[in-house]
Amino acid sequence: MSTPVHRAIAALPVPGEWTWQVVVRLRRRTLGIEVDESGDVLFAVPPNADPAAVARAVRTRLPRLAREVRDRRARPDEPAKELVGGTGSNYLGRRHRLRLLPAGEGGRVRLYRSWLELPRPRTADEGARRIAQWYEACGTRWLAGRLSSYASRITHHASRVGLPAPRVEARDLGPKWGALGQDRDIAVHWAVLQLPPSLVDLVLVHELCHLRAPGHGVAFRRQVRLVLPDAEEREKLFADAEPVLWRGAVR
């Protein structure tokens, strides 16, 4: 259905090959832009959105948005693993090998020395689910300690956001790597915990900075760089690493 906001965006030089839509979300106060796994774009707006203001905001983001759409469409198929002994798994940037234990031994996934130990599952999907749950549990504990250092109230310290620490957890976020909830809690995709701490920090700080600056405009970018002066370098490393992150697919 055509709306004033939809018509305002359609009047911009949006590439004709894009698939995009506008949705009204009652709880939104600012424009939100989401790009899904296939490169389709969703513009989320509040009920009282000003079409002209939305169009101006979208126009400023078109170059960066075009790169994201292009990268999503060029992304290879999601990596899949075969859960056999010796299969590699990363946790916080360190490589570990999978060790399958007898089904009744220990009953839980654990990291032991250089091994990620998994009691033999009945199916590959069950094994992947249990490994993901291990990432979620360990990742949530690690993220909580990490986040508090960034959110501490440290006056006149440029490397801190200056906010009380919200709750944070690692969980499956589908196509997103990080999310800020309506309750202002932060979630990080468990798959991100495969990356080195500096890149996990990038996702964490990205969401934390949204507490101060909604959207991805100039104010938000400035805030991220106050916290992480080398954010641009980290973003390039993350862009190279994220297409091959394992998110639970098995073969």
N, C-alpha and C positions, 0 to 999 in steps of 0.2 A: 504494500500500500504506500503510495506516495504521500509524503508529509513535507512541511516546509523545511525541516532539517535535511531530509533526503534530497529534496530539490536543490538545496544550497550546496550540498556536497557534490551532487551530480554536475553542478555548474563548474566545478574545479577541474583541473587537468588530471583527473584520475585515469590511469591507463585503462583502455577499453577491455583488456583481457582479464582484469580483476573481477572477482566475484565478491561483492560486499553487500552489507545490509546495515540498517539502523534499527536499534531496539531502544525502547524507553524503559529505564529501570527506576522504580519509585525511590529507592534509597540513594541513588547517585546524586552527587552535588556538582560534579564536574564531568567533562568528557573522558570517556575511557575507550581505548583502542585495543582490540585483541586480534591477533593473527593466529589462526589454527594451524594444525599440522600440514594441511594441504595448501596453505597460503591464502585461504579465504579470510576476509577482513570483516570484523564486526565493530561498528561504532556504537558505543553505549552512552546514552545521554540522559540527563534528568528530565522530569516531566515539563519543566518550565524553560528548557534550553532555548537560548536565542540563536536562531539559524545563522545569522551573520557571524556571531562570535564563534560558533562551532566551525563554520567554514574557515575563518581566519586561523583557528588552532590546527585544523586538519592541514591547511595549506603549508604551515611552517613545518609540519612533520612529514610531508610527502616524500622528500628525498630519503630520509631514514626508513620510512615505512616501505618504500619501494625496495630498498636493500633487503629488508626482512622478508618481504613477500618473495623476492627472487631466491633468497637463501632457503626458505621453507620449501619452495617448489623444486629446488635442485637437490634437496636432502636425499641421501640414499635410504633404502628401506631400513626399518628399525633393526638394530643388531639383535641376533638371537644366539643363545648359548646351548651347548650340549652339556648337560650336567653329568659329567663323567670325572673320575679321579684325575687330578692334575689340571683341570680347567682353571684358567686364570681369573681372579676377581680382585678388584682394587677397593681399598678402603682408605680414604684421606690421602690418596696419591701413592700409597704403598701397595705393591703387588703381592698377592697371596694366591696359593693354589688350593683347589677344592679337594677335600678328603672325605670320601663317603664312609660312614661308620655303619656297623650293624644297626638295624632299625631300632632295637631297644636300648642302645647304648647312649646314655645321657639324655636323650629325648629332646635336645635343643641344639640350635645352631650356635657355634661359638668360634672365636678367633683364638687359635692356639699356635704361638710362635709364628711360623710362616704359612700356617694352614688355616683355611676356613673349613671347619668341620661341620658336616651335615649328616645327621642320621638318615640312612637310605629311605627316600620317600617312595610311596606307592606309584606315583606318577611324576613326570617331569614338571607338570603345572603345580603340583603340590610342593615340590622342591623349590621352585622359583618363588612361590608364595611365602614359604618359610624363610627363605633368604631375604626377601623384601622386608618381612617383619623384623628380621634381625637388624637390617639397615635402619629401619624406622626406630627401633628401641635404642640402639647405640647412638644413632644420629641425633635423636632428640636430646639425649643427655649431653652430647658434645656441643650441640648448638646452643643449649641453654647457658653453658659456661662461656661460650664464645660471644654470645649476644650481649651479655651483661657488661662486658668490657667496652663494647661500642656504645651502649646506651647509658653508661654512667653519667651522672651529673657532675661534669668536671668543668668548672668555670674557666672561660678564656682558653680552652684547649681546642685547637682547630681540628684535631684528629678524633673528636668525639661528636656524636650527634646531639648530646645533651638532653636525653629523654629517659624517663623511667623505663626499665626493661619490660617489654610486653611478654606474654607467653609465646613460646616458639615450639614447633614440633616438626618432625620429618614424617611425611606421608606421601601417598600417591596423589599427584596433582594432575594426572593426565598429560596434556600437552604443555603445561606450564612448569617452569622451574621454581618459581616462588609465587607467593600470594599473600595479600594482606586482607584479613577477614573483616566482616562488618563490625566485629567486636574489637578490631585493631590488633588482633593476635596475628602472628606471622607463621606461615607454613613454608617449608622448603621440600621440594621433591626428594624422596629418599635416594634416587639415583645420583643426585648431585654429590652425595657423600663419597662417591668413587673418586672425586677430583681432589687435587691438593688443597690444603686449608686456605691458601690465598684465593682460590677460585670459589670455594664455598663461601668465604667471607664476602666476595663480590655479590653473590645472590642475597646473602643475609643483609648486607648494607643497603642494597637496592630496595628491598622491602622496608627496611627500617627508615630510610629516607622518605618513603612515601607517607610516613606519619607527619612529616613536616611539609612535604610538597607533593600534592596529588598530581597525577599525570607525569609526562616525561619532557616537560618544557625546560626552559633555561634555568629556572629556579631549582628544579629537581637535579639537573646535571651539575649545577654549581654545588649543591649540597653533597652529592656523591663524591665530588672531587675534594671537598673539604675533608671528608672522612678518609678517602682513599686517593691520594694525589696521583697514583699510578693507575687509576681506574681504566683509562683508555687502553693501556697495555694489557691489563687483566681481561678486559672485554674481548680483545683480539684472541687471546689464549683460550678464553671460554668458547668463543665462536668456533674455533678449530676443534675443541674437545667435545662439545655437546652433541654433535650428530652421531658420535659413536658410543655414547653412554648406553649401558645396558639398562633397560627398564622392565625386565622380567620376561621377555619373549624367549621361548625355548624351542628346541627342535629335536 
